[in-house]
Each structure stands twice: as C-alpha cells, then as structure tokens.
Amino acid sequence: MHQALRPRAVPRPKAAPAPRPRTGRGRPLIDAEALRVLHRAARVLLDDLPQLTDRLLALLQEQEPAYRSCLDNDPAGTWQETHRSLRHSVSSLLDPRGARDAARRCTWAIGANRAEQGLPLDALLHAFRLGGSLVWQDLVDETSRTAPEDVRLLVHVASDVWDFVDEHCTLLAEAYRQTERQLAWRRENRVRLLAAALLDGTSRIADLPETAAALDLPEQGRYVVVAVAGPSERRTAVIAPGVRVHWHPGAEVDYGIVPAPDAHAVVAAAEDAGVRAGVGGAVDGLAAVGDARRLADIALGLCPDDGGTIRLTDHLPEALVVSSPELATALADRVLGPLADLDAADAEVLLDTLATWLACDGSAQRASRRLYCHRNTVLNRLRRYEQLTGRSLSRPTDLIEVALALTAHRLLPR
C-alpha cells in the first residue's frame, strides 16, 4: 500500500532522439492530485468508521452464512475485530509506511484467531474482499459527493487499493494455514501423549473421557494390545482386515490398541516374514490398557527372531517364565544344575531328550521317532536324568518344575 505515497517513476528516455510526449512529464502531478483526493476521502471514512463497520457486518450477515454464527455467538467481539481491521486498512491509505506493520499484525491475528475458531478460510477471505469493495465504493461515493470532478483521479490509485486488499488476503491465508498446521500438530501430539499415558498405565481416571474421545475408542469394553516389531512399513499389516485399531507408533515397537473381546480374531491369518507380533490377553476397559500392553510386550518377547505371531493365551507357561526371569533362572539352576558337571554335549543330549519327551506328551515311542533312536534309549536317558538330579518324572510336581526349567533354559539368556 506504500506505493500510494510514492509518485510513479518516470521511465528513462530511450536513446532515440525523438522528444518525450508532454503527458509523461505531467504524470507525477497527476499522482499527487490522486493521492490528495484519496486522502481527503479516507479521512472522512475514518471519521465514519463505526457506521462503515455496521454496514460491513450487515453485508456479511446477508451474504456470508459462516459469519452469522460469529455474529450470533460473539457480536461484540466480531464488531471490534471488523472495526479494528477497517481502521488499519483506511489508515494505510493515509500513511502506508507508518501503518503497514500494524495493519499486517492485525490481519495476521485475525487469520490465526479465526483458524482456531474453525471459521472456513473461504468465508474469511470473502469478508476481507467484501470489506475492500465497501471501502473502495465509499471512497468513490465520498469523492462524488464533495468533488465530482475528482472521481476520475481515483483511477490512478485504484491498483494501490486493490494491491493492499490482495496482499492482506494472502497474509490472512498464510496465517490461517500456519495456525491450522500448528493446531493439527497440537492435536496429533495430544493424541500421542494420551495414547502413551494409556499404554504406560499412567493415564489418570479423570483423563479417560478425553482420551476415549481423542482416540475414538469406547471407555468401556474389552481391549487387546498388539506389540509389533520389524520393518516399520509392514507393521500395521499384522492386524486382520476390518479390525478397528488405534496405532501408537514407536521407534522399535508399534502398539495397536484394539477393542476386541479376545485375542484370536485380532491378527491376520497370514504372517509377514520379518515382522514379530505379540498379542496380549484381553482386559476390561480403557483404564486397563496399560496392563494389556505389558502382556503384549511379554508375548512379543516370545516371538522368534525371524518373525511370527505369538498370542499370550497360547503360551502362558513361557510367559510365566519370561515375566519373572530371576525366579525362572533360579528354578532352572535348581532343576538342571546337576547336569552342569557333565560334558556339554552329553548334557545337551539329556536336555534335548527331556524336551522332546515332554513335547510328545510323555510318549517314549513318539520321542524316539523324533530323535531317530530306539525307545529304550529314550527311557535310559530319562532314568539317567532322574539319577543325576534326584527327581522323578512320574511325580507331578517334579514334572511341572522340569517343564518350566526347560522353558527357562530355552528362552532366557545364559
């Protein structure tokens, strides 16, 4: 808008010897006269600013449906905002350089505030252009009323007036979109924080309604958490099609919060190689999702390194072992410790025979086929274990301890 104060530069004459037309030398005088006419009319508009504000709001009420709610909900605030914007706009006609920064700050603030309130950007731009049209029409009308012969001079400053409107529409849109991006980031960050607190088990009871709304999940009902590790672009594929899930991504592990009555229908039937998924047991209510996450972590810890899906409910003995590694290690040392005195290869044969026999439901015949040896060989190895440890594989309590100790030996680092 500052161009309105500056006379338009006269082009340098060409090298050609022909004299310049007379009209070119009179151009600065025309601009000066046009500015005088503009300033005279602008001062009148500044004095009548409350009436101008009322008229603009009446036009918005009539022509822009989105502004009707603003006028209904906050008439005083909308009036003040419109009045302030018009004052800066008209002041910029009188003192473009002096008023420029304040006018830009005002426009930026309006764009940011209206973005926070959710007023559509199209409605906001329409309001600004409507205000520009109203100001220009009043400049023309005032000049026509007081000095009709000067109306023609306003043509020379019309582009400056509309350049100001265009500049501020661009500034308005920039402020609006930047605020939209900030709001979106805040919403996303808030959702991440709420989901993280839920999964950590640190969410407050008072925050649960907000959390449920932000994550679009019911506060009540059964929940399962899925912990997924592996290539990040393939992690979400473990969830079965049509299953509702809220994903909380992480650097190493992504967590899926799934409203589901049990864990069996949550994951896809086909497993993706290289992706490890642990499915925890079902818990009651959103408040217990932290417990479900811990169960999912245990299940994930049971997954093979090359990928696969482990449902905790199908591996509860193993889960019991890995969830208390200190006790499991102590049990393994007590039950399997006497084998440490044997040659490593010999001890491994006994351990392998024990594990295979248990996997075959205590059938020496089936175990022998798996181990490619005679049934009597299997029985001899089992008796040797009993002699070395003083335990009886026919005693239920000893058998339970042996099974858990073998699981600890297999799963826990040694």
N, C-alpha and C positions, 0 to 999 in steps of 0.2 A: 504494500500500500504506500510505501515511502516514495514511489515514483511520482505520486501526485504532487509532491512539493518540488520536484526537480524538473526544470524545463527540459523538454526533449532535445537531445543533442542534434545540432545541425550537421548533416553529412559533409565530410570534406569534399571540396570541389575536385572533379576529375582533372586529369591532365589536359583535357581538351580545352582549347582557348575560348569556347563559347561562354558568354556570361551566364550566371545563375539567374533563374527567374526571381522576380520580386517577391512572389508568395513565400519562398523558402526563408527569406530574411525576416519575414514578419511572424514566423511560427512561434518563437519564444514568447512574443507578445500575446498571441492567441492563447497559449498555455497558461500564461499568467492571468489572463482575464478569466479563463475557465476555472482556474483554482479559486479566484476571488468569488465567482458565482457559487462554486461548490461549498466554500467555507461559509458563505452567508446563509445558504440554505441549511447546512449542517448545524449551525448554531441554533437555528430555530428548532430543528429536530431534537437537539439536546435539551432544550428547554421544555419540549413537549414529550419527553421520554416516557412518563407514566402512561399517557394516552396511547403512545405507539406500542408500548408493552401490552396494554389491554387489547388492542386491535390484533396484534400478532397472536395472542393466546386465543382470541375468538376464532381466528382463521384456523389455528391448529385444532381447536375443538371441533370445527366443522369439517376439516379436510384430512386430518390425521388421526385415525382411530386409536393408535397406540398411545397418543398423548392424552386421550380422555381419562385413562386410569390415573395418569400422573396428576392431572388437574383435580380429579375426584379425591385421590388419596392424600395429596400434599399441595393444595392450591397456593398457599403462601410461599412454600419453597420453590415451586415451579415458577411463580411470578418473579421472585427475587433472582432466580437463575436467568430467566429471559431478560429481565431488566438490566442485569449486570452485563450480559453478552451484548445487548444492543448499545449500552453506554460505551463499552470498549470499541465496538465497531464504528460508531459515529465519531468517537474521539480520535480514532485512527484516521478519519477523513481530514480532521483539523491538524493533527500532529502525528503523521505516520511514524516518524523515527522515535519520537518520545513515547508514543503509546504502544509501539509494536510488541515489546516484550510482555507487557501486562495483558494485552489482548491475546497473545499466544498462550500465556499461562491460564487465562480464563477458559479459552477453548479447550485446552488440554484437560483441565479439571472437569469440564462438562462431559467430555468424551469418556474419561475414566469413571466418573460417578455414574453415568447412565449405563455403562457396561456392567458395573457392579449391580445395578438395579435390574438389569435384564431388558432394558428398553431396546427394541430392534435398531440396528445401525441404520437401516434404510429410513426409518421414521425420524431418527436424529438428523440425518443428512437432509431429509426433506424439510425439517423445521429450520435448519440453517439457511437453506436456499430460499425458503419462503420468507424468512427474515430479511435476506439480502434483497429480494424482489420488493418487499414492502418499503425498505429504506430507500431504494432507488426511486420507486414511484413517488414517495413523499418528497424526495429532493426535486424531482421534476415538477410535482404539483405546487410546491412552495415557490419555486422559481417562476412558474407560470402565473402564480397569483401576484407576486410582487414585481416581477420584471419579465414579462413575456418575451421580450426581445432577446433575453439572455439564455433562453432554453436551448437554443442551437449550440451554445458554447459547452453545455454539459456533455455533448457528444465526445469532446476531446478528453474527458476524464472517465468516460463510461468503462473503458477497458481496465482502468486502475481499480474502479469499484468492484468489478466482477473478478479481477485477479485476486483481490482481497478475499472475496467470498470463496473462490476456488482454493486458495491457499489454506484457508481455515477449515474448509471441508476435508481437505487432505490431512491436515493436522488432527482434526476431530476423529477421522477414521483410523489414523495411526495410534492415537491414544486409546481408542476403543479396542482395537485389535490387540494392542500390547497388554491392556488390562485383562482382556479375555484370556490371553495366554497365561498371564500370571494367576488368574482365578482357576484356570484349568490345572495349572501346576499345583496350586494350593489344594485343590480338591483331590487330585491324584496322590499328593503327598499325605494328605489327611487320611485317605483310604489306606495307603501303605502303613501309616503309623497305627491306625486302628486294627488292621489285619495282623500286624506284627505283635501288638499287645495281646490280641486274642490268641495267637499261636504260642506266645511266650507264657500265657497264663497270667499276665499282669493286668489284663483289662479289668477296670472297675465295674461293679454291678450297675452303677449309675450311668455308665457309658454304653451299656449293651443296646438300648433302643437306638442310639445314634449309630452304633456300629452295624446293627442289623439293617438300618436304612441305607447307610453308605455302601455296604457290601451287597445290598439287595438280597438278604438272606433272612429267613424267619428266625425270630428269637428262640422259639420253642421247636422241639422236634429232635430227631436223631441225626447225628453227624458222624462222618468218617473223614479222616485226613489222609491224603496220599502224599508221600515224600518221594520225589523223583530226582535222580541224578543221571548225568550223561550229557550228550550234545544238547545244548540249550534249545536249538531249533526243533528238536524232536521230543522234548519232554512232555508237552501237552497232549501228544498223540496217544498216551497210555490210557487216557480216560475214554470209556466207551461212548459211542455216538449217542447223542440225546441226553446225556447225563449233565445235569446242572452243576456248575463248579465255579468257585471264585479262586483264581490263581494268585499266589503271592510269590513272585519270583525272587530268587537269590542267586548269589554268585556260583555256589556249588550245588545247592539243592533248591528246587521249586516245591512249594507246598500247595496242594489243591484242597480247598475246604468244600466238602460235598454233603449236601443234605441227602441222606440215604439211610434206610432202616438197617442195612447190614453192608458188609464189605464185598460181597461176592459179585454184585452186579455193577460195581463201580468202574473197574478197569476193562480195557478192550481184551477180546479173546486172543488176538494175535499179538505176540510180543515183538518189540522192536529191538534188534540186536544192538548192544552197546548201551541201552537205556536200562537203568536199575530203578525199580519201583517198589516201595514198601507201603502196604496198605494196613493202617491201624485198625483196631476194633472200633465199633460204633459206641458213641457216648450220647448222653441225654442233654440237649440244649446247647445253645451257642456258648454259654459260660464254661462248658467243659471241653471246648475245642483245644485248649492247651494240653489237656490230658491226651486227647486224640492225636495231637502232634507228637507227643513223646512216644506213644505206641507206634506211630508211623516211622519215627526215627529208629526204633528198635527193629522193626520189620526191614527197613532199608539196610540196616547193618547185617542182616542175614542174607542179603542178596549176593549172588555170585558176582565176581568182578567183571565177567564178560556180559552181564546183563541178565534180566529176568524180573519176574514179579513175585513178591512174597506177600501173602496175606497172613497177618499175625495170627489170626484164629486157627490157621492150619499148622502153625509152628510154635505152639505155646511152650513146650519144653525147652526148645532152643532159645525162645525169647526170655524165659526164666533165667537161663544161664547167662546170656549176654547182658541182661539188665542188672545183674549183680556179679560182675566179673571177679571181685575179690573172694566172695564166698564160693563161686564156682571153681576158681583156681585152687582154693583150699580143699575142696571136695576132691578134685582131680588128683591133687598131690596125695591125699589120704588113700584113695581107692586104687590109684595106678602107680603110686610112688614105688612100691616094691619092684616094679618092672625096670626101674632105672638102673638096677645093678646088672641087668642083662646086657649082652651085646646089643647095639642099636638095631641091627637087622632082625635079631631074634625077638626083641621087644615089639618091633613093628609088626611082625607076623602074628604075634598073640593079639595085639590090638586090632589088627585087620580082621582076624578071625572072630573076635568078640563082636565087633561092629556088624559084620556080615551075618552072624548068627542071630543077632537082635533084629536086623532088618528082615530076616526070613522068619520072623515070629517064633524064634526058638527051635526051628527045624534044622537038625544037623544034616539031613539028606539034601535039602534045598541049598543050604550053605555050602555043602561040598561041591555041588554043581557050579556054583558061582566062583568058588575058589579053585576049581579044577584039581581037586584032591579027593581022597576016599573019605567016606562018612566017619570012619573010625579015627582018621587023622584029626578031623574037626573036634571030635569028642575028647581025644587025647590032649589037644591044645587047651580046651576049656578046663579040663581037670588040672592041667599044669598051672593055669592061672589061679584056680582055687587053692592049690597047694602053696603057691608063692604069696598069695595075699591073705589067706585065711578066710576067704569069703566063699559063700555058697550061692551059685547061680539059680538054685531051686528055692532060695529064701527070697520072698517078695521085696523086703526092704533092701537087701543087698543088691537085688536085680535093678531096683529103681536107682540106687546110688551109682551102680556101674553104668547104666544108660546115661545118666546126667554127666558123669565124669568123662565118658567118651565124647559126649557132645561138647563139653568144655575143652577137651583135648583137641577137637577138630576146629572149633570156632575161635578160641581165644589165642592171642599171640603167645608164643613160648620163648 
